[in-house]
Amino acid sequence: MPAAINKQGNQPHPAPPQIQGTTDNSNNSSVQETSPSVAITGAFPKSDLTDSIAIDSVNEAQTIRAEQQTDKGTLLMISGGREERGHLIVSSTLGQEGDQTFQSNYSIVFRQANKDKVLVGLPAYLFIRPTYRKLSFEKLRFKEADVYMLTPQYQTGHGVEGYIFAVDRHTGDAFSLGVVKKGLFSKTLLYSEAEPLPSPGKDGLVVHPPVGAGTPEEDAKELLYKLDWSKKQLVAE
C-alpha cells in the first residue's frame, strides 16, 4: 500500500540542481498565495486525493522538508522547483481534515562540503503531515554503518513506508538501501503505524508489519531484517 501518492510512475524527471535550500518560505517572494475565494490549480497529475485538497500556496524556491546531521554529512529531503502546499478539506485514511499537504519533485540527497549526492528521486510526490514542521530521519545504528529512515507520510490506516539510507562510518559514503522480503524487492520498508518504530536488535532490524482484518497469523509476526552490506539491502529472514 503506497504511503504517498506518485501518479507519474517511472517517468524520468531531471535531477534538481545543487541546492542550498530554505526551511521556511512564509516571507519568500517566490511563494504564491491567494485569498480564500481564489482557488489555486495544481500543476501535478491528478490523484485520488486531488478533490480532497485545497492548495494554499505555491513555492518556486527549493525548500528543505527533512534534515538529519550525521558524522559524515547531512541528509536532506528537498523540493525541486514548484512545491504546492495545501491542506485536507476532508478526513481520510491518509490524514485528518486540516492536515498539511506537500507536493513537489522531491529529492533525498546527502550533502558533504556543499556538494549534493542524490540518493532517491521522488517525482510528483505527495505527502501529508499534521503540521508544517520539518521532518527528521530516524537513526538505526548497525555494526557496519549508521542507517537512517525517513517516513514522509505519517499514516495510511494500515502501514507506512520508510526510505532507508546508510552512511559508511569509514569512507563517509552514503547510499539508499533496498528492502527484500520473500524474494521481492522494494525501495521502501513497510511497517505498522500502530506498533513501535523499527529498531535495531541483537541480530538485525526488528520490524512490526502492518496488520489488518484477515491478516494471516504468520504475516502478523514481527520480522527481522539483516543488513546485506555487499548488495546494499535489508533482507527479511
CYANA upper distance limits for C-alpha pairs under 8 A (distance plus 0.5 A):
  1 MET  CA    159 GLY  CA      7.79
  1 MET  CA    160 VAL  CA      8.49
  2 PRO  CA    160 VAL  CA      8.10
  2 PRO  CA    161 GLU  CA      7.68
  3 ALA  CA     94 LEU  CA      8.37
  3 ALA  CA    127 PHE  CA      8.32
  3 ALA  CA    153 GLN  CA      6.17
  3 ALA  CA    155 GLN  CA      7.78
  3 ALA  CA    156 THR  CA      6.60
  3 ALA  CA    159 GLY  CA      8.04
  3 ALA  CA    160 VAL  CA      5.88
  3 ALA  CA    161 GLU  CA      6.22
  4 ALA  CA    125 TYR  CA      7.42
  4 ALA  CA    126 LEU  CA      6.14
  4 ALA  CA    127 PHE  CA      5.73
  4 ALA  CA    128 ILE  CA      8.37
  4 ALA  CA    153 GLN  CA      6.45
  5 ILE  CA     47 SER  CA      7.44
  5 ILE  CA    124 ALA  CA      8.46
  5 ILE  CA    125 TYR  CA      6.50
  5 ILE  CA    126 LEU  CA      5.63
  5 ILE  CA    127 PHE  CA      7.47
  6 ASN  CA     47 SER  CA      8.46
  6 ASN  CA    122 LEU  CA      8.42
  6 ASN  CA    123 PRO  CA      7.45
  6 ASN  CA    124 ALA  CA      6.17
  6 ASN  CA    125 TYR  CA      5.61
  6 ASN  CA    126 LEU  CA      7.10
  7 LYS  CA     45 PRO  CA      6.86
  7 LYS  CA     46 LYS  CA      7.89
  7 LYS  CA     47 SER  CA      7.04
  7 LYS  CA    124 ALA  CA      7.60
  8 GLN  CA     45 PRO  CA      7.77
  8 GLN  CA    123 PRO  CA      7.59
  8 GLN  CA    124 ALA  CA      7.27
 13 HIS  CA    105 ASN  CA      8.48
 13 HIS  CA    123 PRO  CA      7.09
 15 ALA  CA     80 GLY  CA      8.46
 15 ALA  CA    107 SER  CA      8.27
 15 ALA  CA    118 VAL  CA      8.43
 15 ALA  CA    121 GLY  CA      8.00
 16 PRO  CA     80 GLY  CA      5.89
 16 PRO  CA     81 GLY  CA      8.13
 16 PRO  CA    107 SER  CA      8.04
 18 GLN  CA    115 LYS  CA      7.63
 18 GLN  CA    116 ASP  CA      6.62
 19 ILE  CA     62 GLN  CA      7.50
 19 ILE  CA     78 ILE  CA      8.45
 19 ILE  CA    116 ASP  CA      8.01
 20 GLN  CA     62 GLN  CA      8.37
 21 GLY  CA     61 ALA  CA      8.16
 21 GLY  CA     62 GLN  CA      5.74
 21 GLY  CA     63 THR  CA      5.35
 21 GLY  CA     64 ILE  CA      6.02
 21 GLY  CA     78 ILE  CA      7.61
 22 THR  CA     61 ALA  CA      8.31
 22 THR  CA     62 GLN  CA      7.14
 22 THR  CA     63 THR  CA      5.21
 22 THR  CA     64 ILE  CA      6.18
 23 THR  CA     63 THR  CA      6.13
 23 THR  CA     64 ILE  CA      5.62
 23 THR  CA     65 ARG  CA      7.42
 23 THR  CA    134 LYS  CA      7.93
 24 ASP  CA     63 THR  CA      8.00
 25 ASN  CA     31 VAL  CA      7.32
 25 ASN  CA     59 ASN  CA      8.06
 25 ASN  CA     63 THR  CA      8.23
 26 SER  CA     31 VAL  CA      7.94
 27 ASN  CA     31 VAL  CA      8.39
 30 SER  CA     59 ASN  CA      6.22
 30 SER  CA     60 GLU  CA      6.14
 30 SER  CA     61 ALA  CA      6.79
 31 VAL  CA     57 SER  CA      6.93
 31 VAL  CA     58 VAL  CA      5.96
 31 VAL  CA     59 ASN  CA      4.78
 31 VAL  CA     60 GLU  CA      7.13
 31 VAL  CA     61 ALA  CA      8.31
 32 GLN  CA     57 SER  CA      5.77
 32 GLN  CA     58 VAL  CA      5.43
 32 GLN  CA     59 ASN  CA      6.78
 33 GLU  CA     56 ASP  CA      6.81
 33 GLU  CA     57 SER  CA      5.06
 33 GLU  CA     58 VAL  CA      7.26
 34 THR  CA     38 VAL  CA      6.45
 34 THR  CA     39 ALA  CA      7.78
 34 THR  CA     40 ILE  CA      7.87
 34 THR  CA     56 ASP  CA      7.49
 34 THR  CA     57 SER  CA      7.53
 39 ALA  CA     54 ALA  CA      8.12
 39 ALA  CA     55 ILE  CA      7.78
 40 ILE  CA     54 ALA  CA      8.34
 40 ILE  CA     55 ILE  CA      6.30
 40 ILE  CA     56 ASP  CA      7.64
 40 ILE  CA     57 SER  CA      8.02
 41 THR  CA     55 ILE  CA      7.96
 42 GLY  CA     55 ILE  CA      7.78
 42 GLY  CA     84 GLU  CA      7.79
 44 PHE  CA    124 ALA  CA      6.84
 45 PRO  CA    124 ALA  CA      8.21
 46 LYS  CA     50 THR  CA      6.24
 49 LEU  CA     53 ILE  CA      7.02
 52 SER  CA     88 LEU  CA      6.22
 52 SER  CA     89 ILE  CA      6.04
 52 SER  CA     90 VAL  CA      6.37
 53 ILE  CA     86 GLY  CA      7.07
 53 ILE  CA     87 HIS  CA      6.15
 53 ILE  CA     88 LEU  CA      5.17
 53 ILE  CA     89 ILE  CA      6.24
 53 ILE  CA     90 VAL  CA      8.40
 53 ILE  CA    101 THR  CA      8.10
 54 ALA  CA     86 GLY  CA      5.93
 54 ALA  CA     87 HIS  CA      6.08
 54 ALA  CA     88 LEU  CA      6.95
 54 ALA  CA     89 ILE  CA      7.00
 55 ILE  CA     84 GLU  CA      6.99
 55 ILE  CA     85 ARG  CA      6.25
 55 ILE  CA     86 GLY  CA      4.47
 55 ILE  CA     87 HIS  CA      7.11
 56 ASP  CA     84 GLU  CA      8.15
 56 ASP  CA     85 ARG  CA      6.28
 56 ASP  CA     86 GLY  CA      5.04
 56 ASP  CA     87 HIS  CA      7.73
 57 SER  CA     84 GLU  CA      6.55
 57 SER  CA     85 ARG  CA      5.86
 57 SER  CA     86 GLY  CA      7.12
 58 VAL  CA     82 ARG  CA      7.17
 58 VAL  CA     83 GLU  CA      6.15
 58 VAL  CA     84 GLU  CA      5.15
 58 VAL  CA     85 ARG  CA      6.75
 59 ASN  CA     81 GLY  CA      8.29
 59 ASN  CA     82 ARG  CA      6.18
 59 ASN  CA     83 GLU  CA      5.60
 59 ASN  CA     84 GLU  CA      7.01
 59 ASN  CA     85 ARG  CA      8.37
 60 GLU  CA     81 GLY  CA      5.62
 60 GLU  CA     82 ARG  CA      4.99
 60 GLU  CA     83 GLU  CA      6.82
 61 ALA  CA     80 GLY  CA      8.41
 61 ALA  CA     81 GLY  CA      6.66
 61 ALA  CA     82 ARG  CA      7.70
 62 GLN  CA     78 ILE  CA      6.95
 62 GLN  CA     79 SER  CA      5.61
 62 GLN  CA     80 GLY  CA      6.09
 62 GLN  CA     81 GLY  CA      6.42
 62 GLN  CA     82 ARG  CA      8.37
 63 THR  CA     78 ILE  CA      5.94
 63 THR  CA     79 SER  CA      5.80
 63 THR  CA     80 GLY  CA      8.36
 64 ILE  CA     76 LEU  CA      7.14
 64 ILE  CA     77 MET  CA      6.30
 64 ILE  CA     78 ILE  CA      5.02
 64 ILE  CA     79 SER  CA      7.16
 64 ILE  CA    134 LYS  CA      8.07
 65 ARG  CA     76 LEU  CA      7.95
 65 ARG  CA     77 MET  CA      5.88
 65 ARG  CA     78 ILE  CA      6.28
 65 ARG  CA     79 SER  CA      7.83
 65 ARG  CA    134 LYS  CA      5.75
 65 ARG  CA    135 LEU  CA      6.63
 66 ALA  CA     75 LEU  CA      8.37
 66 ALA  CA     76 LEU  CA      5.94
 66 ALA  CA     77 MET  CA      5.31
 66 ALA  CA     78 ILE  CA      7.77
 66 ALA  CA    134 LYS  CA      5.87
 66 ALA  CA    135 LEU  CA      4.76
 66 ALA  CA    136 SER  CA      5.83
 66 ALA  CA    137 PHE  CA      7.83
 67 GLU  CA     74 THR  CA      7.50
 67 GLU  CA     75 LEU  CA      6.12
 67 GLU  CA     76 LEU  CA      5.07
 67 GLU  CA     77 MET  CA      7.06
 67 GLU  CA    134 LYS  CA      7.90
 67 GLU  CA    135 LEU  CA      7.01
 67 GLU  CA    136 SER  CA      5.89
 67 GLU  CA    137 PHE  CA      7.45
 68 GLN  CA     74 THR  CA      6.16
 68 GLN  CA     75 LEU  CA      5.56
 68 GLN  CA     76 LEU  CA      7.09
 68 GLN  CA    136 SER  CA      6.28
 68 GLN  CA    137 PHE  CA      6.33
 69 GLN  CA     73 GLY  CA      6.79
 69 GLN  CA     74 THR  CA      5.05
 69 GLN  CA     75 LEU  CA      6.93
 70 THR  CA     74 THR  CA      6.17
 70 THR  CA     75 LEU  CA      7.96
 71 ASP  CA    169 ARG  CA      8.38
 72 LYS  CA    112 GLN  CA      7.77
 72 LYS  CA    167 VAL  CA      8.06
 72 LYS  CA    169 ARG  CA      7.94
 72 LYS  CA    172 GLY  CA      5.74
 73 GLY  CA    110 PHE  CA      7.15
 73 GLY  CA    111 ARG  CA      6.07
 73 GLY  CA    112 GLN  CA      5.43
 73 GLY  CA    113 ALA  CA      8.35
 73 GLY  CA    172 GLY  CA      8.22
 74 THR  CA    110 PHE  CA      6.08
 74 THR  CA    111 ARG  CA      5.56
 74 THR  CA    112 GLN  CA      7.30
 75 LEU  CA    108 ILE  CA      7.62
 75 LEU  CA    109 VAL  CA      6.33
 75 LEU  CA    110 PHE  CA      5.15
 75 LEU  CA    111 ARG  CA      6.92
 76 LEU  CA    108 ILE  CA      6.04
 76 LEU  CA    109 VAL  CA      5.81
 76 LEU  CA    110 PHE  CA      6.86
 76 LEU  CA    111 ARG  CA      8.02
 77 MET  CA    106 TYR  CA      7.19
 77 MET  CA    107 SER  CA      6.18
 77 MET  CA    108 ILE  CA      4.84
 77 MET  CA    109 VAL  CA      6.94
 78 ILE  CA    106 TYR  CA      5.98
 78 ILE  CA    107 SER  CA      5.94
 78 ILE  CA    108 ILE  CA      6.86
 78 ILE  CA    109 VAL  CA      8.18
 79 SER  CA     83 GLU  CA      7.00
 79 SER  CA    104 SER  CA      6.24
 79 SER  CA    105 ASN  CA      6.39
 79 SER  CA    106 TYR  CA      4.86
 79 SER  CA    107 SER  CA      7.00
 80 GLY  CA    104 SER  CA      6.95
 80 GLY  CA    105 ASN  CA      5.60
 80 GLY  CA    106 TYR  CA      6.00
 80 GLY  CA    107 SER  CA      7.61
 81 GLY  CA    104 SER  CA      7.83
 81 GLY  CA    105 ASN  CA      7.68
 82 ARG  CA    104 SER  CA      6.54
 82 ARG  CA    105 ASN  CA      8.14
 83 GLU  CA    102 PHE  CA      7.44
 83 GLU  CA    103 GLN  CA      6.07
 83 GLU  CA    104 SER  CA      5.07
 83 GLU  CA    105 ASN  CA      8.17
 84 GLU  CA    101 THR  CA      8.41
 84 GLU  CA    102 PHE  CA      6.31
 84 GLU  CA    103 GLN  CA      5.71
 84 GLU  CA    104 SER  CA      7.06
 85 ARG  CA    100 GLN  CA      7.71
 85 ARG  CA    101 THR  CA      6.06
 85 ARG  CA    102 PHE  CA      5.27
 85 ARG  CA    103 GLN  CA      7.19
 86 GLY  CA    100 GLN  CA      6.27
 86 GLY  CA    101 THR  CA      5.41
 86 GLY  CA    102 PHE  CA      7.10
 87 HIS  CA     97 GLU  CA      8.07
 87 HIS  CA     98 GLY  CA      5.91
 87 HIS  CA     99 ASP  CA      5.85
 87 HIS  CA    100 GLN  CA      4.87
 87 HIS  CA    101 THR  CA      5.62
 88 LEU  CA     95 GLY  CA      8.01
 88 LEU  CA     96 GLN  CA      7.45
 88 LEU  CA     97 GLU  CA      5.54
 88 LEU  CA     98 GLY  CA      5.59
 88 LEU  CA     99 ASP  CA      6.01
 88 LEU  CA    100 GLN  CA      7.12
 88 LEU  CA    101 THR  CA      7.43
 89 ILE  CA     97 GLU  CA      5.80
 89 ILE  CA     98 GLY  CA      6.67
 90 VAL  CA     96 GLN  CA      7.41
 90 VAL  CA     97 GLU  CA      5.14
 90 VAL  CA     98 GLY  CA      8.10
 91 SER  CA     95 GLY  CA      6.34
 91 SER  CA     96 GLN  CA      4.76
 91 SER  CA     97 GLU  CA      4.91
 92 SER  CA     96 GLN  CA      6.73
 92 SER  CA     97 GLU  CA      8.30
 93 THR  CA    155 GLN  CA      7.58
 93 THR  CA    156 THR  CA      5.60
 93 THR  CA    157 GLY  CA      5.48
 94 LEU  CA    128 ILE  CA      7.59
 94 LEU  CA    153 GLN  CA      8.30
 94 LEU  CA    154 TYR  CA      8.19
 94 LEU  CA    155 GLN  CA      5.84
 94 LEU  CA    156 THR  CA      4.98
 94 LEU  CA    157 GLY  CA      7.27
 95 GLY  CA     99 ASP  CA      6.76
 95 GLY  CA    128 ILE  CA      7.09
 95 GLY  CA    129 ARG  CA      7.92
 95 GLY  CA    130 PRO  CA      8.14
 95 GLY  CA    154 TYR  CA      8.47
 95 GLY  CA    155 GLN  CA      7.06
 95 GLY  CA    156 THR  CA      7.98
 96 GLN  CA    130 PRO  CA      8.32
 98 GLY  CA    130 PRO  CA      8.38
 99 ASP  CA    128 ILE  CA      7.15
 99 ASP  CA    129 ARG  CA      6.41
 99 ASP  CA    130 PRO  CA      5.20
 99 ASP  CA    131 THR  CA      7.09
100 GLN  CA    128 ILE  CA      6.17
100 GLN  CA    129 ARG  CA      5.80
100 GLN  CA    130 PRO  CA      6.34
100 GLN  CA    131 THR  CA      6.30
100 GLN  CA    132 TYR  CA      7.05
101 THR  CA    126 LEU  CA      7.64
101 THR  CA    127 PHE  CA      6.38
101 THR  CA    128 ILE  CA      5.04
101 THR  CA    129 ARG  CA      6.97
102 PHE  CA    126 LEU  CA      6.16
102 PHE  CA    127 PHE  CA      6.04
102 PHE  CA    128 ILE  CA      6.91
103 GLN  CA    124 ALA  CA      6.75
103 GLN  CA    125 TYR  CA      5.91
103 GLN  CA    126 LEU  CA      4.83
103 GLN  CA    127 PHE  CA      7.12
104 SER  CA    123 PRO  CA      7.36
104 SER  CA    124 ALA  CA      5.63
104 SER  CA    125 TYR  CA      6.18
104 SER  CA    126 LEU  CA      7.47
105 ASN  CA    121 GLY  CA      8.03
105 ASN  CA    122 LEU  CA      6.26
105 ASN  CA    123 PRO  CA      4.68
105 ASN  CA    124 ALA  CA      5.34
105 ASN  CA    125 TYR  CA      6.61
106 TYR  CA    121 GLY  CA      6.66
106 TYR  CA    122 LEU  CA      5.44
106 TYR  CA    123 PRO  CA      6.59
106 TYR  CA    124 ALA  CA      7.94
106 TYR  CA    125 TYR  CA      7.15
107 SER  CA    118 VAL  CA      7.10
107 SER  CA    119 LEU  CA      7.97
107 SER  CA    120 VAL  CA      6.26
107 SER  CA    121 GLY  CA      5.01
107 SER  CA    122 LEU  CA      6.25
108 ILE  CA    118 VAL  CA      6.56
108 ILE  CA    119 LEU  CA      6.14
108 ILE  CA    120 VAL  CA      5.68
108 ILE  CA    121 GLY  CA      6.96
108 ILE  CA    122 LEU  CA      8.46
109 VAL  CA    116 ASP  CA      6.45
109 VAL  CA    117 LYS  CA      5.79
109 VAL  CA    118 VAL  CA      4.81
109 VAL  CA    119 LEU  CA      5.76
109 VAL  CA    120 VAL  CA      7.56
110 PHE  CA    116 ASP  CA      6.07
110 PHE  CA    117 LYS  CA      5.63
110 PHE  CA    118 VAL  CA      7.04
110 PHE  CA    119 LEU  CA      7.45
110 PHE  CA    174 ALA  CA      7.20
111 ARG  CA    115 LYS  CA      5.93
111 ARG  CA    116 ASP  CA      4.96
111 ARG  CA    117 LYS  CA      6.89
112 GLN  CA    116 ASP  CA      7.10
119 LEU  CA    174 ALA  CA      8.30
119 LEU  CA    175 PHE  CA      6.36
119 LEU  CA    176 SER  CA      6.36
120 VAL  CA    176 SER  CA      7.62
127 PHE  CA    152 PRO  CA      6.75
127 PHE  CA    153 GLN  CA      5.64
128 ILE  CA    152 PRO  CA      7.94
128 ILE  CA    153 GLN  CA      6.05
128 ILE  CA    154 TYR  CA      7.35
129 ARG  CA    152 PRO  CA      8.11
129 ARG  CA    153 GLN  CA      7.13
129 ARG  CA    154 TYR  CA      6.68
135 LEU  CA    152 PRO  CA      7.99
136 SER  CA    150 LEU  CA      7.56
137 PHE  CA    148 TYR  CA      6.31
137 PHE  CA    149 MET  CA      5.80
137 PHE  CA    150 LEU  CA      5.33
137 PHE  CA    151 THR  CA      8.30
138 GLU  CA    148 TYR  CA      5.86
138 GLU  CA    149 MET  CA      5.49
138 GLU  CA    150 LEU  CA      6.95
139 LYS  CA    146 ASP  CA      7.62
139 LYS  CA    147 VAL  CA      6.40
139 LYS  CA    148 TYR  CA      5.02
139 LYS  CA    149 MET  CA      7.05
140 LEU  CA    146 ASP  CA      6.94
140 LEU  CA    147 VAL  CA      5.36
140 LEU  CA    148 TYR  CA      6.12
140 LEU  CA    149 MET  CA      7.91
140 LEU  CA    199 SER  CA      6.86
140 LEU  CA    200 PRO  CA      6.53
141 ARG  CA    145 ALA  CA      7.20
141 ARG  CA    146 ASP  CA      5.25
141 ARG  CA    147 VAL  CA      6.10
141 ARG  CA    148 TYR  CA      8.48
141 ARG  CA    200 PRO  CA      7.16
142 PHE  CA    146 ASP  CA      6.29
142 PHE  CA    147 VAL  CA      7.20
142 PHE  CA    200 PRO  CA      7.55
142 PHE  CA    204 GLY  CA      8.41
144 GLU  CA    168 ASP  CA      7.85
144 GLU  CA    169 ARG  CA      8.28
144 GLU  CA    229 TRP  CA      8.07
145 ALA  CA    166 ALA  CA      6.73
145 ALA  CA    167 VAL  CA      6.28
145 ALA  CA    168 ASP  CA      5.52
145 ALA  CA    169 ARG  CA      6.26
146 ASP  CA    166 ALA  CA      6.17
146 ASP  CA    167 VAL  CA      5.86
146 ASP  CA    168 ASP  CA      7.24
146 ASP  CA    169 ARG  CA      7.47
147 VAL  CA    164 ILE  CA      7.48
147 VAL  CA    165 PHE  CA      6.06
147 VAL  CA    166 ALA  CA      4.81
147 VAL  CA    167 VAL  CA      6.90
148 TYR  CA    164 ILE  CA      6.23
148 TYR  CA    165 PHE  CA      5.65
148 TYR  CA    166 ALA  CA      6.74
149 MET  CA    162 GLY  CA      6.27
149 MET  CA    163 TYR  CA      5.95
149 MET  CA    164 ILE  CA      5.06
149 MET  CA    165 PHE  CA      6.87
150 LEU  CA    162 GLY  CA      5.74
150 LEU  CA    163 TYR  CA      5.67
150 LEU  CA    164 ILE  CA      7.18
151 THR  CA    160 VAL  CA      7.74
151 THR  CA    161 GLU  CA      6.46
151 THR  CA    162 GLY  CA      4.81
151 THR  CA    163 TYR  CA      6.86
152 PRO  CA    162 GLY  CA      8.08
153 GLN  CA    160 VAL  CA      7.39
153 GLN  CA    161 GLU  CA      8.01
154 TYR  CA    160 VAL  CA      7.40
154 TYR  CA    193 GLU  CA      8.35
155 GLN  CA    159 GLY  CA      7.68
155 GLN  CA    160 VAL  CA      6.66
155 GLN  CA    193 GLU  CA      7.03
156 THR  CA    160 VAL  CA      6.84
157 GLY  CA    193 GLU  CA      8.32
158 HIS  CA    192 SER  CA      7.13
158 HIS  CA    193 GLU  CA      7.31
158 HIS  CA    210 PRO  CA      6.27
158 HIS  CA    211 VAL  CA      7.42
158 HIS  CA    212 GLY  CA      7.31
159 GLY  CA    190 LEU  CA      6.76
159 GLY  CA    191 TYR  CA      5.87
159 GLY  CA    192 SER  CA      5.00
159 GLY  CA    193 GLU  CA      5.91
159 GLY  CA    209 PRO  CA      7.94
159 GLY  CA    210 PRO  CA      5.35
159 GLY  CA    211 VAL  CA      8.38
160 VAL  CA    190 LEU  CA      6.14
160 VAL  CA    191 TYR  CA      6.13
160 VAL  CA    192 SER  CA      6.80
160 VAL  CA    193 GLU  CA      6.51
161 GLU  CA    188 THR  CA      6.14
161 GLU  CA    189 LEU  CA      5.83
161 GLU  CA    190 LEU  CA      5.07
161 GLU  CA    191 TYR  CA      6.98
162 GLY  CA    188 THR  CA      5.83
162 GLY  CA    189 LEU  CA      5.56
162 GLY  CA    190 LEU  CA      7.06
162 GLY  CA    191 TYR  CA      8.38
163 TYR  CA    176 SER  CA      8.21
163 TYR  CA    177 LEU  CA      8.40
163 TYR  CA    187 LYS  CA      7.44
163 TYR  CA    188 THR  CA      5.42
163 TYR  CA    189 LEU  CA      7.00
164 ILE  CA    176 SER  CA      6.36
164 ILE  CA    177 LEU  CA      5.87
164 ILE  CA    178 GLY  CA      7.94
164 ILE  CA    188 THR  CA      7.29
164 ILE  CA    189 LEU  CA      7.76
165 PHE  CA    174 ALA  CA      7.53
165 PHE  CA    175 PHE  CA      6.17
165 PHE  CA    176 SER  CA      4.77
165 PHE  CA    177 LEU  CA      5.92
166 ALA  CA    174 ALA  CA      6.08
166 ALA  CA    175 PHE  CA      6.11
166 ALA  CA    176 SER  CA      6.78
166 ALA  CA    177 LEU  CA      7.28
167 VAL  CA    172 GLY  CA      6.61
167 VAL  CA    173 ASP  CA      6.20
167 VAL  CA    174 ALA  CA      4.85
167 VAL  CA    175 PHE  CA      7.28
168 ASP  CA    172 GLY  CA      5.53
168 ASP  CA    173 ASP  CA      5.85
168 ASP  CA    174 ALA  CA      6.86
169 ARG  CA    173 ASP  CA      8.47
175 PHE  CA    232 LYS  CA      8.46
176 SER  CA    232 LYS  CA      7.92
177 LEU  CA    187 LYS  CA      7.83
177 LEU  CA    232 LYS  CA      5.71
177 LEU  CA    233 GLN  CA      5.47
177 LEU  CA    234 LEU  CA      7.18
178 GLY  CA    185 PHE  CA      7.34
178 GLY  CA    186 SER  CA      6.47
178 GLY  CA    187 LYS  CA      5.50
178 GLY  CA    188 THR  CA      7.34
178 GLY  CA    232 LYS  CA      6.99
178 GLY  CA    233 GLN  CA      5.07
178 GLY  CA    234 LEU  CA      6.71
179 VAL  CA    185 PHE  CA      6.19
179 VAL  CA    186 SER  CA      5.58
179 VAL  CA    187 LYS  CA      6.57
179 VAL  CA    188 THR  CA      6.82
179 VAL  CA    189 LEU  CA      6.68
179 VAL  CA    233 GLN  CA      6.03
179 VAL  CA    234 LEU  CA      5.30
179 VAL  CA    235 VAL  CA      6.49
179 VAL  CA    236 ALA  CA      8.43
180 VAL  CA    184 LEU  CA      5.87
180 VAL  CA    185 PHE  CA      5.07
180 VAL  CA    186 SER  CA      6.80
180 VAL  CA    233 GLN  CA      7.45
180 VAL  CA    234 LEU  CA      6.64
180 VAL  CA    235 VAL  CA      5.22
180 VAL  CA    236 ALA  CA      6.70
181 LYS  CA    185 PHE  CA      7.23
181 LYS  CA    235 VAL  CA      6.67
181 LYS  CA    236 ALA  CA      5.59
181 LYS  CA    237 GLU  CA      8.28
182 LYS  CA    236 ALA  CA      7.71
190 LEU  CA    209 PRO  CA      7.37
190 LEU  CA    210 PRO  CA      8.01
191 TYR  CA    197 LEU  CA      8.34
191 TYR  CA    198 PRO  CA      7.96
191 TYR  CA    207 VAL  CA      6.89
191 TYR  CA    208 HIS  CA      6.25
191 TYR  CA    209 PRO  CA      5.19
191 TYR  CA    210 PRO  CA      6.02
192 SER  CA    196 PRO  CA      8.42
192 SER  CA    197 LEU  CA      8.44
192 SER  CA    208 HIS  CA      6.24
192 SER  CA    209 PRO  CA      5.55
192 SER  CA    210 PRO  CA      4.47
192 SER  CA    211 VAL  CA      7.56
193 GLU  CA    197 LEU  CA      8.33
193 GLU  CA    210 PRO  CA      7.65
194 ALA  CA    210 PRO  CA      8.38
195 GLU  CA    208 HIS  CA      6.80
196 PRO  CA    208 HIS  CA      7.84
197 LEU  CA    207 VAL  CA      7.78
197 LEU  CA    208 HIS  CA      8.23
198 PRO  CA    205 LEU  CA      7.07
198 PRO  CA    206 VAL  CA      6.05
198 PRO  CA    207 VAL  CA      5.15
198 PRO  CA    208 HIS  CA      7.41
199 SER  CA    205 LEU  CA      6.09
199 SER  CA    206 VAL  CA      5.88
199 SER  CA    207 VAL  CA      7.41
200 PRO  CA    204 GLY  CA      6.24
200 PRO  CA    205 LEU  CA      4.85
200 PRO  CA    206 VAL  CA      6.47
201 GLY  CA    205 LEU  CA      6.14
201 GLY  CA    206 VAL  CA      6.51
203 ASP  CA    224 LEU  CA      8.23
203 ASP  CA    226 LYS  CA      7.81
204 GLY  CA    224 LEU  CA      6.39
204 GLY  CA    225 TYR  CA      5.92
204 GLY  CA    226 LYS  CA      5.40
204 GLY  CA    227 LEU  CA      7.53
205 LEU  CA    223 LEU  CA      8.46
205 LEU  CA    224 LEU  CA      5.98
205 LEU  CA    225 TYR  CA      5.40
205 LEU  CA    226 LYS  CA      6.97
206 VAL  CA    222 GLU  CA      7.23
206 VAL  CA    223 LEU  CA      6.26
206 VAL  CA    224 LEU  CA      5.31
206 VAL  CA    225 TYR  CA      7.05
207 VAL  CA    222 GLU  CA      6.09
207 VAL  CA    223 LEU  CA      5.57
207 VAL  CA    224 LEU  CA      6.82
207 VAL  CA    225 TYR  CA      8.05
208 HIS  CA    220 ALA  CA      8.26
208 HIS  CA    221 LYS  CA      7.56
208 HIS  CA    222 GLU  CA      5.08
208 HIS  CA    223 LEU  CA      6.81
209 PRO  CA    219 ASP  CA      7.94
209 PRO  CA    220 ALA  CA      6.76
209 PRO  CA    221 LYS  CA      7.66
209 PRO  CA    222 GLU  CA      6.75
209 PRO  CA    223 LEU  CA      7.62
210 PRO  CA    220 ALA  CA      7.80
211 VAL  CA    215 THR  CA      6.42
211 VAL  CA    219 ASP  CA      8.36
211 VAL  CA    220 ALA  CA      6.33
215 THR  CA    219 ASP  CA      7.01
215 THR  CA    220 ALA  CA      7.14
216 PRO  CA    220 ALA  CA      7.07
217 GLU  CA    221 LYS  CA      7.46
223 LEU  CA    236 ALA  CA      7.09
223 LEU  CA    237 GLU  CA      7.73
224 LEU  CA    236 ALA  CA      6.17
224 LEU  CA    237 GLU  CA      6.39
225 TYR  CA    234 LEU  CA      6.14
225 TYR  CA    235 VAL  CA      5.55
225 TYR  CA    236 ALA  CA      4.71
225 TYR  CA    237 GLU  CA      6.62
226 LYS  CA    234 LEU  CA      5.98
226 LYS  CA    235 VAL  CA      5.70
226 LYS  CA    236 ALA  CA      6.86
226 LYS  CA    237 GLU  CA      7.71
227 LEU  CA    232 LYS  CA      8.03
227 LEU  CA    233 GLN  CA      6.53
227 LEU  CA    234 LEU  CA      5.18
227 LEU  CA    235 VAL  CA      6.93
228 ASP  CA    232 LYS  CA      6.33
228 ASP  CA    233 GLN  CA      5.68
228 ASP  CA    234 LEU  CA      6.52
228 ASP  CA    235 VAL  CA      7.37
229 TRP  CA    233 GLN  CA      7.17
